[in-house]
Amino acid sequence: MKKVFVSGCYDMLHSGHVAFFEEAASHGDLYVGIGSDKTINELKARKTINSDAERLYMVKSLKTVKDAWINRGGGLLDFLEELKELKPDIFFVNADGHTAAKEEICKELDIEYVVSKRVPHGNLPTRSTTSLRKECLIPYRIDLAGGWMDQQYVNYLAPGPVITISIEPDFEFNDRSGMSTSSRKKAIELWQTDIPQGDRSKLAKTLFCFENPPGTKYISGSQDSLGIVMPGMNYLLYNNDYWPVKIDNCVENELLTWIEERVWMVPLYPRAASYDVLANTSIDKESVEKLGEAAEKCWNSIQSKDAVEVGKAITESFEAQIRMFPNMVNEDILNQIELHKTDTLGWKVSGAGGGGYLIFFSEKPVKNAIQIRIRKS
């Protein structure tokens, strides 16, 4: 029998985990590396529901599992030492667990790398640990174009919008992945389970003020709080202030579905601990104007459902960003973009410097990518 390796958290063991193990075990004897409590806390900025000892006990009890252990390493590649010791024939991952780093390691070690989709067993519903955690009903957010424009040290040079979409928490995105995880944690402190009823703009301002109390040295941009609290897609116009002078909110189901079908996310390498995204910045009026123009073009192209122009606008926005903030990208990120750019319409990055996602706009499926759901109401 071939040896098959999988690695993950497997907290709150559910049918989705079991279906994943069954699919992996169809390729051979299954070995499972489990993330330690320490590793999960570092990646997700939260404690697990079940300890690593409990999770190991439950996983080892499954008939599809040949053997399991707690990975000794840390970070997204906490399994590396065990992988080299086991020397499996296959490394099996879900699409939301795929990273280029894992794929590269498998090439180096001559291990077959297999990416699966989430496939529920029989008539059972698709399950994820995230969907079972009450606090995770609070959304994440993606900025499609104009990111950084919500910072006053940028928008004082020229006005311009940020275009955001509110993302349902179908996946539990890692801390510092550019999905507004820090603002989301503050929202959980405020509201526990979900965004409350009420004026969304006022609720977003409450979250913004809660995250940035008097004396805060580095102001978290208001596109984060607005992008989480305001459903659908948002046009946030900034002009020499931390709060937008204009907010347009779109919750048109057909248009949001059109966007969902074209947004693809590929996980990136982890960001180095010492990486400084704000180093080497070069902010000038021309670059800020280009950033604002690209975001404006993105909003208008989405309204007309012109996918080619939306893709161009997202890329133009991204290029304006990295002219001002070159440390948003590194060699690994640029190499990953090169692998996909000829088959997609546009691209950007979340989680500057790594640890987040490449976000592609494409009318064709992107290999090993996940897709999101926009919160529509």
KEMARKE-495533 format. One record per residue (C-alpha): x, y negated, z; residue number from 1. Coordinates in steps of 0.25 Angstrom, whole numbers, plus 5000, padded with zeros to 4 digits. Each point is the difference from the previous one (the first is absolute). Example, Ala and Ser with C-alpha at 12.3 -4.5 7.8 and 13.67 -1.06 7.14 Angstrom:
@px:5049&py:5018&pz:5031&n:1 .
@px:5006&py:4986&pz:4998&n:2 .
END
This chain:
@px:5000&py:5000&pz:5000&n:1 .
@px:5004&py:4986&pz:4997&n:2 .
@px:5003&py:4991&pz:5012&n:3 .
@px:4990&py:4987&pz:5000&n:4 .
@px:5003&py:4988&pz:5009&n:5 .
@px:4990&py:4989&pz:5004&n:6 .
@px:5002&py:4989&pz:5011&n:7 .
@px:4991&py:4991&pz:5007&n:8 .
@px:4993&py:4995&pz:5012&n:9 .
@px:4988&py:5009&pz:5001&n:10 .
@px:4993&py:4993&pz:5011&n:11 .
@px:4986&py:5003&pz:5003&n:12 .
@px:5001&py:5013&pz:4992&n:13 .
@px:4988&py:5000&pz:4990&n:14 .
@px:4995&py:5007&pz:4987&n:15 .
@px:5008&py:4991&pz:4991&n:16 .
@px:5013&py:5005&pz:5007&n:17 .
@px:4995&py:5015&pz:4999&n:18 .
@px:4997&py:4998&pz:4985&n:19 .
@px:5013&py:4994&pz:4998&n:20 .
@px:5008&py:5011&pz:5007&n:21 .
@px:4991&py:5011&pz:4992&n:22 .
@px:5004&py:4993&pz:4987&n:23 .
@px:5015&py:4999&pz:5003&n:24 .
@px:5000&py:5015&pz:5005&n:25 .
@px:4994&py:5004&pz:4987&n:26 .
@px:5014&py:4998&pz:4995&n:27 .
@px:5007&py:5009&pz:5010&n:28 .
@px:5004&py:5001&pz:5015&n:29 .
@px:4997&py:4986&pz:5007&n:30 .
@px:5009&py:4993&pz:5009&n:31 .
@px:4995&py:4987&pz:5007&n:32 .
@px:5009&py:4989&pz:5006&n:33 .
@px:4992&py:4991&pz:5009&n:34 .
@px:5003&py:4986&pz:5003&n:35 .
@px:5004&py:4997&pz:5015&n:36 .
@px:4992&py:4991&pz:5009&n:37 .
@px:5012&py:4990&pz:4999&n:38 .
@px:5000&py:5000&pz:4985&n:39 .
@px:4985&py:4998&pz:4998&n:40 .
@px:5000&py:4988&pz:5010&n:41 .
@px:5012&py:4994&pz:4992&n:42 .
@px:4993&py:5002&pz:4987&n:43 .
@px:4985&py:4997&pz:5004&n:44 .
@px:5002&py:4991&pz:5012&n:45 .
@px:4991&py:5008&pz:5008&n:46 .
@px:5000&py:5013&pz:5009&n:47 .
@px:4994&py:5013&pz:4995&n:48 .
@px:4987&py:5006&pz:5005&n:49 .
@px:5007&py:5013&pz:5002&n:50 .
@px:5014&py:5002&pz:5005&n:51 .
@px:5011&py:5006&pz:4991&n:52 .
@px:4999&py:5013&pz:5009&n:53 .
@px:4985&py:5001&pz:4998&n:54 .
@px:5001&py:4997&pz:4985&n:55 .
@px:5011&py:5011&pz:4999&n:56 .
@px:4991&py:5010&pz:5007&n:57 .
@px:4988&py:4998&pz:4991&n:58 .
@px:5008&py:5000&pz:4987&n:59 .
@px:5008&py:5013&pz:5004&n:60 .
@px:4986&py:5006&pz:5003&n:61 .
@px:4995&py:4999&pz:4986&n:62 .
@px:5001&py:5013&pz:4992&n:63 .
@px:5005&py:4993&pz:4987&n:64 .
@px:5013&py:4995&pz:5008&n:65 .
@px:5012&py:5009&pz:5000&n:66 .
@px:5007&py:4991&pz:5010&n:67 .
@px:5000&py:4985&pz:5005&n:68 .
@px:5009&py:4991&pz:5009&n:69 .
@px:5002&py:4986&pz:5004&n:70 .
@px:5009&py:4992&pz:4991&n:71 .
@px:5013&py:4996&pz:5007&n:72 .
@px:5002&py:4987&pz:4991&n:73 .
@px:4993&py:4987&pz:5000&n:74 .
@px:4993&py:4991&pz:4989&n:75 .
@px:4993&py:5004&pz:4987&n:76 .
@px:5011&py:5010&pz:4998&n:77 .
@px:5000&py:5006&pz:5014&n:78 .
@px:5000&py:5014&pz:4994&n:79 .
@px:5013&py:4999&pz:4992&n:80 .
@px:5009&py:5009&pz:5010&n:81 .
@px:4989&py:5011&pz:5000&n:82 .
@px:4999&py:4999&pz:4985&n:83 .
@px:5014&py:5003&pz:4998&n:84 .
@px:5000&py:5012&pz:5010&n:85 .
@px:4987&py:5006&pz:4994&n:86 .
@px:5004&py:4999&pz:4985&n:87 .
@px:4986&py:5001&pz:4995&n:88 .
@px:4996&py:5003&pz:4986&n:89 .
@px:4989&py:4990&pz:5000&n:90 .
@px:4998&py:4986&pz:5007&n:91 .
@px:4985&py:4998&pz:5000&n:92 .
@px:4993&py:4986&pz:5003&n:93 .
@px:4987&py:4993&pz:4998&n:94 .
@px:5000&py:4988&pz:4991&n:95 .
@px:4999&py:4991&pz:5012&n:96 .
@px:5012&py:5007&pz:5006&n:97 .
@px:5009&py:4999&pz:4987&n:98 .
@px:5012&py:4991&pz:5000&n:99 .
@px:5011&py:4998&pz:4990&n:100 .
@px:5010&py:5003&pz:5011&n:101 .
@px:4994&py:5014&pz:5003&n:102 .
@px:5000&py:5003&pz:4985&n:103 .
@px:5015&py:4996&pz:4999&n:104 .
@px:5004&py:5008&pz:5011&n:105 .
@px:4993&py:5012&pz:4994&n:106 .
@px:5008&py:4998&pz:4987&n:107 .
@px:5013&py:4999&pz:5008&n:108 .
@px:4997&py:5013&pz:5007&n:109 .
@px:4994&py:5007&pz:4988&n:110 .
@px:4986&py:5002&pz:5007&n:111 .
@px:4987&py:4999&pz:4991&n:112 .
@px:4992&py:4988&pz:5004&n:113 .
@px:4985&py:5002&pz:4999&n:114 .
@px:4990&py:4989&pz:5002&n:115 .
@px:4985&py:5004&pz:5003&n:116 .
@px:4988&py:4992&pz:5001&n:117 .
@px:4990&py:5000&pz:5012&n:118 .
@px:4991&py:5012&pz:4997&n:119 .
@px:4989&py:5003&pz:5010&n:120 .
@px:4997&py:5015&pz:5003&n:121 .
@px:4987&py:5004&pz:4993&n:122 .
@px:4988&py:4991&pz:5004&n:123 .
@px:5008&py:4993&pz:5011&n:124 .
@px:5002&py:4985&pz:5000&n:125 .
@px:5013&py:4994&pz:4997&n:126 .
@px:5007&py:4998&pz:5014&n:127 .
@px:5011&py:4991&pz:5005&n:128 .
@px:5005&py:4997&pz:5014&n:129 .
@px:4998&py:4985&pz:4997&n:130 .
@px:4985&py:5003&pz:4997&n:131 .
@px:4999&py:5006&pz:5014&n:132 .
@px:5006&py:4989&pz:5008&n:133 .
@px:4989&py:4990&pz:5004&n:134 .
@px:5010&py:4988&pz:5000&n:135 .
@px:5004&py:5003&pz:4985&n:136 .
@px:4987&py:4995&pz:4995&n:137 .
@px:5006&py:4986&pz:4999&n:138 .
@px:5005&py:4998&pz:4986&n:139 .
@px:5014&py:4997&pz:4995&n:140 .
@px:5003&py:4990&pz:4989&n:141 .
@px:5008&py:4998&pz:4987&n:142 .
@px:5004&py:4987&pz:4993&n:143 .
@px:4999&py:5002&pz:4985&n:144 .
@px:5007&py:4987&pz:4997&n:145 .
@px:5004&py:4987&pz:5006&n:146 .
@px:5006&py:5006&pz:5013&n:147 .
@px:5009&py:4991&pz:5008&n:148 .
@px:4991&py:4988&pz:4995&n:149 .
@px:4993&py:5000&pz:5014&n:150 .
@px:5013&py:4996&pz:5007&n:151 .
@px:5001&py:4985&pz:5001&n:152 .
@px:5015&py:4999&pz:4997&n:153 .
@px:4996&py:5005&pz:4986&n:154 .
@px:4986&py:4994&pz:4998&n:155 .
@px:5005&py:4986&pz:5004&n:156 .
@px:5008&py:4999&pz:4986&n:157 .
@px:4987&py:5003&pz:4992&n:158 .
@px:4986&py:5006&pz:5002&n:159 .
@px:4996&py:5014&pz:4996&n:160 .
@px:4991&py:5012&pz:5003&n:161 .
@px:5003&py:5013&pz:5006&n:162 .
@px:4991&py:5012&pz:4995&n:163 .
@px:4997&py:5011&pz:5010&n:164 .
@px:4991&py:5012&pz:5001&n:165 .
@px:4995&py:5007&pz:5013&n:166 .
@px:5004&py:5015&pz:5000&n:167 .
@px:4992&py:5011&pz:5007&n:168 .
@px:5009&py:5008&pz:5010&n:169 .
@px:5000&py:5013&pz:4992&n:170 .
@px:5015&py:5001&pz:5003&n:171 .
@px:5007&py:4996&pz:5012&n:172 .
@px:5011&py:4991&pz:4994&n:173 .
@px:5013&py:4999&pz:5007&n:174 .
@px:5004&py:4988&pz:5009&n:175 .
@px:5007&py:4989&pz:4992&n:176 .
@px:4995&py:5005&pz:4987&n:177 .
@px:4995&py:4987&pz:4994&n:178 .
@px:4985&py:5004&pz:5003&n:179 .
@px:4998&py:4990&pz:5011&n:180 .
@px:5002&py:5010&pz:5011&n:181 .
@px:5005&py:4990&pz:5010&n:182 .
@px:4987&py:4992&pz:4998&n:183 .
@px:4992&py:5012&pz:5000&n:184 .
@px:5005&py:5004&pz:5014&n:185 .
@px:4996&py:4987&pz:5005&n:186 .
@px:4986&py:5002&pz:4994&n:187 .
@px:5000&py:5013&pz:5008&n:188 .
@px:5004&py:4993&pz:5013&n:189 .
@px:4988&py:4990&pz:4998&n:190 .
@px:4989&py:5009&pz:4994&n:191 .
@px:5004&py:5015&pz:5003&n:192 .
@px:4992&py:5007&pz:4989&n:193 .
@px:4996&py:4991&pz:4988&n:194 .
@px:4998&py:4986&pz:4996&n:195 .
@px:4988&py:4994&pz:5008&n:196 .
@px:4988&py:4993&pz:4994&n:197 .
@px:5001&py:4985&pz:4998&n:198 .
@px:5006&py:4989&pz:4991&n:199 .
@px:5012&py:5007&pz:4994&n:200 .
@px:5008&py:4988&pz:4998&n:201 .
@px:4999&py:4996&pz:5014&n:202 .
@px:5003&py:5014&pz:5004&n:203 .
@px:5013&py:5000&pz:4992&n:204 .
@px:5004&py:4987&pz:5006&n:205 .
@px:4998&py:5006&pz:5014&n:206 .
@px:5009&py:5012&pz:4996&n:207 .
@px:5010&py:4990&pz:4994&n:208 .
@px:5001&py:4992&pz:5012&n:209 .
@px:5000&py:5012&pz:5009&n:210 .
@px:5012&py:5005&pz:4992&n:211 .
@px:5007&py:4987&pz:5000&n:212 .
@px:4999&py:4993&pz:5014&n:213 .
@px:5006&py:4987&pz:5003&n:214 .
@px:5015&py:5001&pz:5000&n:215 .
@px:5001&py:5011&pz:4989&n:216 .
@px:5013&py:4999&pz:4993&n:217 .
@px:4997&py:5007&pz:4987&n:218 .
@px:4985&py:4998&pz:4996&n:219 .
@px:4993&py:5012&pz:4994&n:220 .
@px:4993&py:4995&pz:4987&n:221 .
@px:4985&py:4998&pz:5001&n:222 .
@px:4998&py:5009&pz:4987&n:223 .
@px:5002&py:5012&pz:5009&n:224 .
@px:4989&py:4997&pz:5010&n:225 .
@px:4991&py:4995&pz:4988&n:226 .
@px:5003&py:5012&pz:4992&n:227 .
@px:4997&py:5009&pz:5011&n:228 .
@px:4987&py:4993&pz:5005&n:229 .
@px:4994&py:4996&pz:4987&n:230 .
@px:4995&py:5012&pz:4992&n:231 .
@px:5002&py:5002&pz:4985&n:232 .
@px:5009&py:4990&pz:4992&n:233 .
@px:5004&py:4987&pz:5005&n:234 .
@px:5006&py:4987&pz:4993&n:235 .
@px:5007&py:4992&pz:5011&n:236 .
@px:5005&py:4986&pz:4995&n:237 .
@px:5012&py:4994&pz:5009&n:238 .
@px:5004&py:4986&pz:4999&n:239 .
@px:5011&py:4995&pz:5011&n:240 .
@px:4993&py:5008&pz:5011&n:241 .
@px:5000&py:5014&pz:5007&n:242 .
@px:4985&py:5001&pz:4997&n:243 .
@px:4994&py:5000&pz:4986&n:244 .
@px:4992&py:4987&pz:4995&n:245 .
@px:4991&py:5009&pz:4992&n:246 .
@px:4995&py:5015&pz:5002&n:247 .
@px:4992&py:5007&pz:4989&n:248 .
@px:4995&py:5014&pz:5004&n:249 .
@px:4996&py:5010&pz:4989&n:250 .
@px:4992&py:5013&pz:5005&n:251 .
@px:4995&py:5004&pz:4986&n:252 .
@px:5000&py:5015&pz:5000&n:253 .
@px:5002&py:5002&pz:4985&n:254 .
@px:5012&py:4991&pz:5000&n:255 .
@px:5006&py:5005&pz:5013&n:256 .
@px:4999&py:5015&pz:4994&n:257 .
@px:5007&py:4995&pz:4987&n:258 .
@px:5011&py:4995&pz:5009&n:259 .
@px:5001&py:5013&pz:5008&n:260 .
@px:5001&py:5009&pz:4988&n:261 .
@px:5012&py:4992&pz:4995&n:262 .
@px:5008&py:4998&pz:5013&n:263 .
@px:5011&py:5011&pz:5003&n:264 .
@px:5009&py:5001&pz:5011&n:265 .
@px:5014&py:5007&pz:5001&n:266 .
@px:5007&py:5002&pz:5013&n:267 .
@px:5014&py:4993&pz:5001&n:268 .
@px:5013&py:5004&pz:5007&n:269 .
@px:5000&py:4995&pz:5015&n:270 .
@px:5006&py:4986&pz:5003&n:271 .
@px:5013&py:5000&pz:5006&n:272 .
@px:4999&py:4996&pz:5015&n:273 .
@px:5010&py:4988&pz:4998&n:274 .
@px:4993&py:4995&pz:4987&n:275 .
@px:4997&py:4985&pz:5000&n:276 .
@px:4989&py:4997&pz:4990&n:277 .
@px:5001&py:4985&pz:5002&n:278 .
@px:5015&py:5000&pz:4998&n:279 .
@px:5005&py:4993&pz:4987&n:280 .
@px:4987&py:4992&pz:4998&n:281 .
@px:4999&py:4990&pz:4989&n:282 .
@px:4987&py:4993&pz:5000&n:283 .
@px:4998&py:4988&pz:4990&n:284 .
@px:4988&py:4993&pz:4994&n:285 .
@px:5001&py:5007&pz:4986&n:286 .
@px:4999&py:5014&pz:5006&n:287 .
@px:4989&py:4996&pz:5009&n:288 .
@px:4992&py:4995&pz:4989&n:289 .
@px:5002&py:5012&pz:4992&n:290 .
@px:4996&py:5009&pz:5011&n:291 .
@px:4987&py:4992&pz:5001&n:292 .
@px:4997&py:5000&pz:4985&n:293 .
@px:5002&py:5015&pz:5000&n:294 .
@px:4990&py:5002&pz:5012&n:295 .
@px:4990&py:4991&pz:4993&n:296 .
@px:5002&py:5008&pz:4987&n:297 .
@px:4998&py:5013&pz:5008&n:298 .
@px:4987&py:4995&pz:5006&n:299 .
@px:4994&py:4995&pz:4986&n:300 .
@px:5004&py:5013&pz:4993&n:301 .
@px:4994&py:5009&pz:5010&n:302 .
@px:4987&py:4992&pz:4999&n:303 .
@px:5000&py:5003&pz:4985&n:304 .
@px:5005&py:5014&pz:5002&n:305 .
@px:5012&py:4998&pz:4991&n:306 .
@px:5009&py:5011&pz:5005&n:307 .
@px:5012&py:4997&pz:4991&n:308 .
@px:5000&py:4985&pz:5005&n:309 .
@px:4998&py:5004&pz:5015&n:310 .
@px:5012&py:5009&pz:4999&n:311 .
@px:5008&py:4989&pz:4994&n:312 .
@px:4996&py:4990&pz:5011&n:313 .
@px:5003&py:5010&pz:5011&n:314 .
@px:5014&py:5002&pz:4994&n:315 .
@px:5002&py:4985&pz:4998&n:316 .
@px:4996&py:4998&pz:5014&n:317 .
@px:5010&py:5010&pz:5005&n:318 .
@px:5011&py:4994&pz:4992&n:319 .
@px:4998&py:4986&pz:5005&n:320 .
@px:5000&py:5006&pz:5014&n:321 .
@px:5013&py:5007&pz:4999&n:322 .
@px:5006&py:4988&pz:4993&n:323 .
@px:4998&py:4993&pz:5014&n:324 .
@px:5002&py:5012&pz:5009&n:325 .
@px:5010&py:5009&pz:4993&n:326 .
@px:5001&py:5010&pz:5012&n:327 .
@px:4985&py:5004&pz:4997&n:328 .
@px:5007&py:5011&pz:4991&n:329 .
@px:5012&py:5008&pz:5000&n:330 .
@px:5006&py:5010&pz:4990&n:331 .
@px:4991&py:5012&pz:5004&n:332 .
@px:4988&py:4991&pz:4998&n:333 .
@px:5004&py:4995&pz:4986&n:334 .
@px:5004&py:5014&pz:4996&n:335 .
@px:4986&py:5005&pz:5004&n:336 .
@px:4993&py:4989&pz:4992&n:337 .
@px:5009&py:5004&pz:4988&n:338 .
@px:4994&py:5014&pz:5000&n:339 .
@px:4986&py:4995&pz:4999&n:340 .
@px:5000&py:4987&pz:4993&n:341 .
@px:4998&py:5005&pz:4986&n:342 .
@px:4988&py:5007&pz:5004&n:343 .
@px:4993&py:4989&pz:5008&n:344 .
@px:4994&py:4986&pz:4998&n:345 .
@px:5006&py:4993&pz:5012&n:346 .
@px:5007&py:5003&pz:5013&n:347 .
@px:5004&py:4994&pz:5014&n:348 .
@px:5005&py:5004&pz:5013&n:349 .
@px:4994&py:5001&pz:5014&n:350 .
@px:5009&py:5001&pz:5012&n:351 .
@px:5012&py:4991&pz:4995&n:352 .
@px:5013&py:5007&pz:5000&n:353 .
@px:4994&py:5014&pz:5001&n:354 .
@px:4991&py:5008&pz:5009&n:355 .
@px:4988&py:4996&pz:4993&n:356 .
@px:4994&py:5003&pz:4986&n:357 .
@px:5002&py:4997&pz:4985&n:358 .
@px:4987&py:4995&pz:4996&n:359 .
@px:4997&py:5002&pz:4985&n:360 .
@px:4988&py:4995&pz:4992&n:361 .
@px:4997&py:5011&pz:4989&n:362 .
@px:4989&py:5005&pz:4992&n:363 .
@px:5007&py:5014&pz:5000&n:364 .
@px:5003&py:5009&pz:5012&n:365 .
@px:5014&py:4997&pz:5006&n:366 .
@px:5007&py:5012&pz:5004&n:367 .
@px:5001&py:5004&pz:5015&n:368 .
@px:4992&py:4987&pz:5004&n:369 .
@px:4988&py:4998&pz:5009&n:370 .
@px:4988&py:4992&pz:4998&n:371 .
@px:4992&py:4991&pz:5010&n:372 .
@px:4986&py:4996&pz:5003&n:373 .
@px:4996&py:4985&pz:5001&n:374 .
@px:4991&py:4997&pz:5011&n:375 .
@px:4988&py:4995&pz:4993&n:376 .
@px:4991&py:4995&pz:5011&n:377 .
END
